[in-house]
Protein backbone atom coordinates (compact mmCIF):
# COMPACT_ATOMS: atom_id res chain seq x y z
CA UNK A 1 0.00 0.00 0.00
CA UNK A 2 1.28 3.45 -0.92
CA UNK A 3 2.48 5.37 2.16
CA UNK A 4 2.08 9.04 1.19
CA UNK A 5 3.53 10.36 4.44
CA UNK A 6 6.68 8.28 4.09
CA UNK A 7 7.13 9.07 0.40
CA UNK A 8 6.61 12.79 0.99
CA UNK A 9 9.38 12.79 3.60
CA UNK A 10 11.65 10.82 1.28
CA UNK A 11 11.16 13.24 -1.60
CA UNK A 12 11.72 16.30 0.60
CA UNK A 13 14.99 14.76 1.83
CA UNK A 14 15.96 13.85 -1.74
CA UNK A 15 15.39 17.42 -2.98
CA UNK A 16 17.40 18.88 -0.10
CA UNK A 17 20.21 16.43 -0.82
CA UNK A 18 20.16 17.19 -4.54
CA UNK A 19 20.58 20.93 -3.94
CA UNK A 20 23.22 20.35 -1.29
CA UNK A 21 25.33 18.29 -3.69
CA UNK A 22 24.55 19.95 -7.03
CA UNK A 23 24.12 23.65 -6.35
CA UNK A 24 25.55 26.59 -4.45
CA UNK A 25 23.93 27.84 -1.27
CA UNK A 26 20.89 29.91 -2.16
CA UNK A 27 20.29 28.28 -5.54
CA UNK A 28 16.58 28.31 -6.31
CA UNK A 29 14.20 25.69 -7.63
CA UNK A 30 12.59 27.18 -10.75
CA UNK A 31 9.15 25.71 -11.47
CA UNK A 32 6.63 26.33 -14.22
CA UNK A 33 3.37 26.79 -12.33
CA UNK A 34 0.05 25.83 -13.91
CA UNK A 35 -1.95 25.39 -10.72
CA UNK A 36 -2.41 21.68 -11.46
CA UNK A 37 -1.39 18.77 -9.27
CA UNK A 38 2.10 18.17 -10.66
CA UNK A 39 3.45 21.71 -10.48
CA UNK A 40 1.61 22.38 -7.20
CA UNK A 41 2.97 19.29 -5.46
CA UNK A 42 6.45 19.89 -6.86
CA UNK A 43 6.42 23.49 -5.63
CA UNK A 44 5.15 22.48 -2.18
CA UNK A 45 7.81 19.77 -1.84
CA UNK A 46 10.56 22.20 -2.88
CA UNK A 47 9.29 24.86 -0.48
CA UNK A 48 9.42 22.36 2.38
CA UNK A 49 12.86 21.11 1.38
CA UNK A 50 14.52 24.46 0.64
CA UNK A 51 12.32 27.16 2.15
CA UNK A 52 9.75 29.17 0.20
CA UNK A 53 12.26 31.94 -0.58
CA UNK A 54 14.31 29.49 -2.65
CA UNK A 55 11.42 28.51 -4.93
CA UNK A 56 10.69 30.63 -8.00
CA UNK A 57 7.31 30.09 -9.60
CA UNK A 58 7.04 30.99 -13.29
CA UNK A 59 3.55 31.34 -14.78
CA UNK A 60 3.63 30.77 -18.53
CA UNK A 61 0.29 31.51 -20.19
CA UNK A 62 0.11 31.33 -23.97
CA UNK A 63 -2.07 34.33 -24.66
CA UNK A 64 -5.06 34.31 -22.32
CA UNK A 65 -5.24 31.48 -19.75
CA UNK A 66 -8.72 31.19 -18.26
CA UNK A 67 -7.59 29.48 -15.04
CA UNK A 68 -4.38 31.39 -14.35
CA UNK A 69 -5.89 32.64 -11.08
CA UNK A 70 -5.40 29.12 -9.69
CA UNK A 71 -1.67 29.31 -10.43
CA UNK A 72 -1.44 32.69 -8.69
CA UNK A 73 -3.32 31.34 -5.70
CA UNK A 74 -0.94 28.39 -5.43
CA UNK A 75 2.08 30.73 -5.33
CA UNK A 76 0.40 32.91 -2.72
CA UNK A 77 -0.60 29.87 -0.64
CA UNK A 78 3.00 28.62 -0.57
CA UNK A 79 4.46 32.10 -0.18
CA UNK A 80 6.86 31.64 -3.08
CA UNK A 81 8.19 34.45 -5.31
CA UNK A 82 6.60 34.30 -8.75
CA UNK A 83 6.53 36.02 -12.13
CA UNK A 84 4.34 35.80 -15.22
CA UNK A 85 5.84 35.58 -18.70
CA UNK A 86 3.39 35.29 -21.57
CA UNK A 87 4.59 33.05 -24.41
CA UNK A 88 1.76 33.87 -26.82
CA UNK A 89 3.66 36.42 -28.92
CA UNK A 90 6.88 34.42 -29.37
CA UNK A 91 4.95 31.26 -30.27
CA UNK A 92 2.89 33.14 -32.86
CA UNK A 93 5.97 34.92 -34.24
CA UNK A 94 7.75 31.59 -34.67
CA UNK A 95 4.76 30.06 -36.45
CA UNK A 96 4.49 33.10 -38.74
CA UNK A 97 8.15 32.86 -39.71
CA UNK A 98 7.89 29.13 -40.36
CA UNK A 99 4.88 29.67 -42.62
CA UNK A 100 6.67 32.50 -44.44
CA UNK A 101 9.48 30.07 -45.19
CA UNK A 102 7.01 27.77 -46.92
CA UNK A 103 6.45 25.24 -44.13
CA UNK A 104 2.93 24.01 -43.41
CA UNK A 105 2.25 23.68 -39.69
CA UNK A 106 0.79 20.41 -38.43
CA UNK A 107 -0.40 19.04 -35.09
CA UNK A 108 3.06 17.77 -34.12
CA UNK A 109 4.55 21.24 -34.44
CA UNK A 110 1.67 23.15 -32.87
CA UNK A 111 1.30 20.75 -29.91
CA UNK A 112 5.00 20.46 -29.05
CA UNK A 113 6.58 23.81 -29.91
CA UNK A 114 4.84 25.79 -27.13
CA UNK A 115 6.07 23.31 -24.52
CA UNK A 116 9.63 23.66 -25.76
CA UNK A 117 9.39 27.44 -25.72
CA UNK A 118 8.09 27.33 -22.14
CA UNK A 119 11.05 25.17 -21.15
CA UNK A 120 13.43 27.63 -22.86
CA UNK A 121 11.88 30.41 -20.78
CA UNK A 122 12.31 28.40 -17.57
CA UNK A 123 16.00 27.89 -18.33
CA UNK A 124 16.40 31.59 -19.13
CA UNK A 125 14.83 32.50 -15.79
CA UNK A 126 16.99 29.89 -14.09
CA UNK A 127 20.10 31.47 -15.56
CA UNK A 128 19.03 34.92 -14.39
CA UNK A 129 18.06 34.06 -10.81
CA UNK A 130 20.57 31.26 -10.27
CA UNK A 131 18.45 28.13 -10.23
CA UNK A 132 17.77 24.55 -11.17
CA UNK A 133 14.71 23.78 -13.28
CA UNK A 134 12.26 21.31 -11.77
CA UNK A 135 10.82 18.67 -14.04
CA UNK A 136 7.19 18.08 -13.02
CA UNK A 137 6.46 14.97 -15.10
CA UNK A 138 4.80 11.97 -13.48
CA UNK A 139 5.08 8.24 -14.13
CA UNK A 140 1.59 7.92 -15.61
CA UNK A 141 2.17 10.53 -18.31
CA UNK A 142 5.72 9.37 -19.00
CA UNK A 143 4.52 5.77 -19.38
CA UNK A 144 2.41 6.62 -22.43
CA UNK A 145 4.54 9.49 -23.72
CA UNK A 146 2.10 12.24 -22.79
CA UNK A 147 4.90 14.77 -22.61
CA UNK A 148 6.99 16.79 -25.05
CA UNK A 149 10.58 15.71 -25.55
CA UNK A 150 12.85 18.64 -24.56
CA UNK A 151 9.71 20.44 -23.41
CA UNK A 152 7.85 19.53 -20.23
CA UNK A 153 9.87 16.30 -20.06
CA UNK A 154 13.09 18.31 -19.53
CA UNK A 155 14.56 19.67 -16.31
CA UNK A 156 17.48 19.41 -13.90
CA UNK A 157 15.80 17.29 -11.24
CA UNK A 158 12.62 15.22 -11.26
CA UNK A 159 10.91 14.57 -7.91
CA UNK A 160 7.66 13.05 -9.22
CA UNK A 161 8.80 10.86 -12.13
CA UNK A 162 8.33 7.59 -10.23
CA UNK A 163 4.85 8.42 -8.90
CA UNK A 164 1.52 7.78 -10.61
CA UNK A 165 -1.23 10.39 -10.76
CA UNK A 166 -3.07 8.78 -7.83
CA UNK A 167 0.12 8.71 -5.75
CA UNK A 168 0.90 12.36 -6.47
CA UNK A 169 -2.58 13.33 -5.34
CA UNK A 170 -2.02 11.40 -2.11
CA UNK A 171 1.28 13.22 -1.52
CA UNK A 172 -0.50 16.51 -2.24
CA UNK A 173 -3.05 15.77 0.46
CA UNK A 174 -0.21 14.90 2.82
CA UNK A 175 1.20 18.36 2.06
CA UNK A 176 -2.19 19.83 3.05
CA UNK A 177 -2.75 21.32 -0.39
CA UNK A 178 -6.29 22.37 -1.25
CA UNK A 179 -8.34 20.09 -3.49
CA UNK A 180 -8.47 22.88 -6.08
CA UNK A 181 -4.78 22.28 -6.78
CA UNK A 182 -4.73 18.49 -6.41
CA UNK A 183 -7.92 17.67 -8.30
CA UNK A 184 -7.85 20.42 -10.94
CA UNK A 185 -8.78 18.75 -14.24
CA UNK A 186 -5.66 18.68 -16.43
CA UNK A 187 -6.21 20.35 -19.82
CA UNK A 188 -3.60 20.52 -22.55
CA UNK A 189 -4.02 24.29 -22.96
CA UNK A 190 -4.10 24.02 -26.75
CA UNK A 191 -7.26 22.35 -28.02
CA UNK A 192 -9.24 22.68 -24.80
CA UNK A 193 -9.58 18.94 -24.28
CA UNK A 194 -8.72 17.22 -21.02
CA UNK A 195 -5.68 14.95 -20.82
CA UNK A 196 -7.91 11.91 -20.37
CA UNK A 197 -9.97 12.85 -23.44
CA UNK A 198 -6.78 13.11 -25.48
CA UNK A 199 -5.48 9.78 -24.18
CA UNK A 200 -8.74 7.89 -24.57
CA UNK A 201 -8.65 6.34 -21.09
CA UNK A 202 -8.60 7.52 -17.49
CA UNK A 203 -5.58 7.89 -15.26
CA UNK A 204 -7.28 5.54 -12.82
CA UNK A 205 -7.21 2.78 -15.46
CA UNK A 206 -3.64 3.64 -16.45
CA UNK A 207 -2.36 3.76 -12.87
CA UNK A 208 -3.87 0.37 -12.07
CA UNK A 209 -2.26 -1.14 -15.15
CA UNK A 210 1.14 0.34 -14.27
CA UNK A 211 1.10 -0.79 -10.64
CA UNK A 212 -0.91 -4.02 -10.82
CA UNK A 213 -0.65 -5.07 -14.45
CA UNK A 214 -4.45 -5.23 -14.66
CA UNK A 215 -6.57 -3.67 -17.41
CA UNK A 216 -10.05 -5.04 -17.96
CA UNK A 217 -10.46 -3.52 -21.42
CA UNK A 218 -8.34 -5.37 -24.00
CA UNK A 219 -8.44 -2.49 -26.47
CA UNK A 220 -7.28 0.02 -23.84
CA UNK A 221 -4.52 -2.36 -22.74
CA UNK A 222 -3.31 -2.67 -26.33
CA UNK A 223 -3.34 1.13 -26.72
CA UNK A 224 -1.38 1.69 -23.49
CA UNK A 225 1.20 -0.91 -24.54
CA UNK A 226 1.50 0.63 -28.00
CA UNK A 227 1.94 4.16 -26.63
CA UNK A 228 4.52 2.92 -24.12
CA UNK A 229 6.60 1.20 -26.81
CA UNK A 230 6.37 4.13 -29.21
CA UNK A 231 7.39 6.72 -26.63
CA UNK A 232 10.22 5.02 -24.75
CA UNK A 233 12.65 7.30 -26.59
CA UNK A 234 11.31 10.22 -24.52
CA UNK A 235 12.42 8.75 -21.19
CA UNK A 236 15.63 6.96 -22.14
CA UNK A 237 19.07 8.54 -22.66
CA UNK A 238 19.90 9.70 -26.16
CA UNK A 239 21.60 6.92 -28.13
CA UNK A 240 25.22 7.90 -28.69
CA UNK A 241 27.89 6.38 -30.90
CA UNK A 242 31.05 5.56 -28.92
CA UNK A 243 34.43 5.13 -30.56
CA UNK A 244 35.80 1.64 -30.06
CA UNK A 245 32.50 0.04 -29.11
C-alpha positions as CSV (number, residue, x, y, z in Angstrom):
1,X,0.0,0.0,0.0
2,X,1.3,3.5,-0.9
3,X,2.5,5.4,2.2
4,X,2.1,9.0,1.2
5,X,3.5,10.4,4.4
6,X,6.7,8.3,4.1
7,X,7.1,9.1,0.4
8,X,6.6,12.8,1.0
9,X,9.4,12.8,3.6
10,X,11.7,10.8,1.3
11,X,11.2,13.2,-1.6
12,X,11.7,16.3,0.6
13,X,15.0,14.8,1.8
14,X,16.0,13.8,-1.7
15,X,15.4,17.4,-3.0
16,X,17.4,18.9,-0.1
17,X,20.2,16.4,-0.8
18,X,20.2,17.2,-4.5
19,X,20.6,20.9,-3.9
20,X,23.2,20.4,-1.3
21,X,25.3,18.3,-3.7
22,X,24.5,20.0,-7.0
23,X,24.1,23.7,-6.3
24,X,25.6,26.6,-4.4
25,X,23.9,27.8,-1.3
26,X,20.9,29.9,-2.2
27,X,20.3,28.3,-5.5
28,X,16.6,28.3,-6.3
29,X,14.2,25.7,-7.6
30,X,12.6,27.2,-10.8
31,X,9.1,25.7,-11.5
32,X,6.6,26.3,-14.2
33,X,3.4,26.8,-12.3
34,X,0.0,25.8,-13.9
35,X,-1.9,25.4,-10.7
36,X,-2.4,21.7,-11.5
37,X,-1.4,18.8,-9.3
38,X,2.1,18.2,-10.7
39,X,3.5,21.7,-10.5
40,X,1.6,22.4,-7.2
41,X,3.0,19.3,-5.5
42,X,6.5,19.9,-6.9
43,X,6.4,23.5,-5.6
44,X,5.2,22.5,-2.2
45,X,7.8,19.8,-1.8
46,X,10.6,22.2,-2.9
47,X,9.3,24.9,-0.5
48,X,9.4,22.4,2.4
49,X,12.9,21.1,1.4
50,X,14.5,24.5,0.6
51,X,12.3,27.2,2.1
52,X,9.8,29.2,0.2
53,X,12.3,31.9,-0.6
54,X,14.3,29.5,-2.7
55,X,11.4,28.5,-4.9
56,X,10.7,30.6,-8.0
57,X,7.3,30.1,-9.6
58,X,7.0,31.0,-13.3
59,X,3.6,31.3,-14.8
60,X,3.6,30.8,-18.5
61,X,0.3,31.5,-20.2
62,X,0.1,31.3,-24.0
63,X,-2.1,34.3,-24.7
64,X,-5.1,34.3,-22.3
65,X,-5.2,31.5,-19.8
66,X,-8.7,31.2,-18.3
67,X,-7.6,29.5,-15.0
68,X,-4.4,31.4,-14.3
69,X,-5.9,32.6,-11.1
70,X,-5.4,29.1,-9.7
71,X,-1.7,29.3,-10.4
72,X,-1.4,32.7,-8.7
73,X,-3.3,31.3,-5.7
74,X,-0.9,28.4,-5.4
75,X,2.1,30.7,-5.3
76,X,0.4,32.9,-2.7
77,X,-0.6,29.9,-0.6
78,X,3.0,28.6,-0.6
79,X,4.5,32.1,-0.2
80,X,6.9,31.6,-3.1
81,X,8.2,34.5,-5.3
82,X,6.6,34.3,-8.7
83,X,6.5,36.0,-12.1
84,X,4.3,35.8,-15.2
85,X,5.8,35.6,-18.7
86,X,3.4,35.3,-21.6
87,X,4.6,33.1,-24.4
88,X,1.8,33.9,-26.8
89,X,3.7,36.4,-28.9
90,X,6.9,34.4,-29.4
91,X,4.9,31.3,-30.3
92,X,2.9,33.1,-32.9
93,X,6.0,34.9,-34.2
94,X,7.7,31.6,-34.7
95,X,4.8,30.1,-36.5
96,X,4.5,33.1,-38.7
97,X,8.2,32.9,-39.7
98,X,7.9,29.1,-40.4
99,X,4.9,29.7,-42.6
100,X,6.7,32.5,-44.4
101,X,9.5,30.1,-45.2
102,X,7.0,27.8,-46.9
103,X,6.4,25.2,-44.1
104,X,2.9,24.0,-43.4
105,X,2.3,23.7,-39.7
106,X,0.8,20.4,-38.4
107,X,-0.4,19.0,-35.1
108,X,3.1,17.8,-34.1
109,X,4.5,21.2,-34.4
110,X,1.7,23.1,-32.9
111,X,1.3,20.8,-29.9
112,X,5.0,20.5,-29.0
113,X,6.6,23.8,-29.9
114,X,4.8,25.8,-27.1
115,X,6.1,23.3,-24.5
116,X,9.6,23.7,-25.8
117,X,9.4,27.4,-25.7
118,X,8.1,27.3,-22.1
119,X,11.1,25.2,-21.2
120,X,13.4,27.6,-22.9
121,X,11.9,30.4,-20.8
122,X,12.3,28.4,-17.6
123,X,16.0,27.9,-18.3
124,X,16.4,31.6,-19.1
125,X,14.8,32.5,-15.8
126,X,17.0,29.9,-14.1
127,X,20.1,31.5,-15.6
128,X,19.0,34.9,-14.4
129,X,18.1,34.1,-10.8
130,X,20.6,31.3,-10.3
131,X,18.4,28.1,-10.2
132,X,17.8,24.5,-11.2
133,X,14.7,23.8,-13.3
134,X,12.3,21.3,-11.8
135,X,10.8,18.7,-14.0
136,X,7.2,18.1,-13.0
137,X,6.5,15.0,-15.1
138,X,4.8,12.0,-13.5
139,X,5.1,8.2,-14.1
140,X,1.6,7.9,-15.6
141,X,2.2,10.5,-18.3
142,X,5.7,9.4,-19.0
143,X,4.5,5.8,-19.4
144,X,2.4,6.6,-22.4
145,X,4.5,9.5,-23.7
146,X,2.1,12.2,-22.8
147,X,4.9,14.8,-22.6
148,X,7.0,16.8,-25.0
149,X,10.6,15.7,-25.6
150,X,12.9,18.6,-24.6
151,X,9.7,20.4,-23.4
152,X,7.9,19.5,-20.2
153,X,9.9,16.3,-20.1
154,X,13.1,18.3,-19.5
155,X,14.6,19.7,-16.3
156,X,17.5,19.4,-13.9
157,X,15.8,17.3,-11.2
158,X,12.6,15.2,-11.3
159,X,10.9,14.6,-7.9
160,X,7.7,13.0,-9.2
161,X,8.8,10.9,-12.1
162,X,8.3,7.6,-10.2
163,X,4.8,8.4,-8.9
164,X,1.5,7.8,-10.6
165,X,-1.2,10.4,-10.8
166,X,-3.1,8.8,-7.8
167,X,0.1,8.7,-5.8
168,X,0.9,12.4,-6.5
169,X,-2.6,13.3,-5.3
170,X,-2.0,11.4,-2.1
171,X,1.3,13.2,-1.5
172,X,-0.5,16.5,-2.2
173,X,-3.0,15.8,0.5
174,X,-0.2,14.9,2.8
175,X,1.2,18.4,2.1
176,X,-2.2,19.8,3.0
177,X,-2.7,21.3,-0.4
178,X,-6.3,22.4,-1.3
179,X,-8.3,20.1,-3.5
180,X,-8.5,22.9,-6.1
181,X,-4.8,22.3,-6.8
182,X,-4.7,18.5,-6.4
183,X,-7.9,17.7,-8.3
184,X,-7.9,20.4,-10.9
185,X,-8.8,18.8,-14.2
186,X,-5.7,18.7,-16.4
187,X,-6.2,20.4,-19.8
188,X,-3.6,20.5,-22.6
189,X,-4.0,24.3,-23.0
190,X,-4.1,24.0,-26.8
191,X,-7.3,22.3,-28.0
192,X,-9.2,22.7,-24.8
193,X,-9.6,18.9,-24.3
194,X,-8.7,17.2,-21.0
195,X,-5.7,15.0,-20.8
196,X,-7.9,11.9,-20.4
197,X,-10.0,12.9,-23.4
198,X,-6.8,13.1,-25.5
199,X,-5.5,9.8,-24.2
200,X,-8.7,7.9,-24.6
201,X,-8.6,6.3,-21.1
202,X,-8.6,7.5,-17.5
203,X,-5.6,7.9,-15.3
204,X,-7.3,5.5,-12.8
205,X,-7.2,2.8,-15.5
206,X,-3.6,3.6,-16.5
207,X,-2.4,3.8,-12.9
208,X,-3.9,0.4,-12.1
209,X,-2.3,-1.1,-15.1
210,X,1.1,0.3,-14.3
211,X,1.1,-0.8,-10.6
212,X,-0.9,-4.0,-10.8
213,X,-0.7,-5.1,-14.4
214,X,-4.5,-5.2,-14.7
215,X,-6.6,-3.7,-17.4
216,X,-10.1,-5.0,-18.0
217,X,-10.5,-3.5,-21.4
218,X,-8.3,-5.4,-24.0
219,X,-8.4,-2.5,-26.5
220,X,-7.3,0.0,-23.8
221,X,-4.5,-2.4,-22.7
222,X,-3.3,-2.7,-26.3
223,X,-3.3,1.1,-26.7
224,X,-1.4,1.7,-23.5
225,X,1.2,-0.9,-24.5
226,X,1.5,0.6,-28.0
227,X,1.9,4.2,-26.6
228,X,4.5,2.9,-24.1
229,X,6.6,1.2,-26.8
230,X,6.4,4.1,-29.2
231,X,7.4,6.7,-26.6
232,X,10.2,5.0,-24.8
233,X,12.6,7.3,-26.6
234,X,11.3,10.2,-24.5
235,X,12.4,8.7,-21.2
236,X,15.6,7.0,-22.1
237,X,19.1,8.5,-22.7
238,X,19.9,9.7,-26.2
239,X,21.6,6.9,-28.1
240,X,25.2,7.9,-28.7
241,X,27.9,6.4,-30.9
242,X,31.0,5.6,-28.9
243,X,34.4,5.1,-30.6
244,X,35.8,1.6,-30.1
245,X,32.5,0.0,-29.1
